[in-house]
């Protein structure tokens, strides 16, 4: 029997995340019918991207700690990738994602 539940994705962002990588990840997934949650690792929901675009996250990363996602996709950009790296909540989510053998992705500088 096919899995009919809506697929979910988490896209964490930070000040300095790459503008286009963030926008395209979110846009393509949403066009594909995925329920995307954009979560800020900063204290504010409003993040200024690497090229000065402003993105407003749906929530803070802390609100995602106890949730499960089919995919976690990290945009690159500096210093955004460093800020993602410094988020203990995000690191814990990624470790949980890996242990569950679920999808995770990192673009450009994000693997740093």
Secondary structure, DSSP 8 states (H G I E B T S, - for coil): ----S--EEEEEE-TT--HHHHHHHHHHHHHTT-EEEEEESSSSSEEE-TTS-EEE-SEEGGGGTT---SEEEE---TTHHHHHHT-HHHHHHHHHHHHTT-EEEE-GGGG-
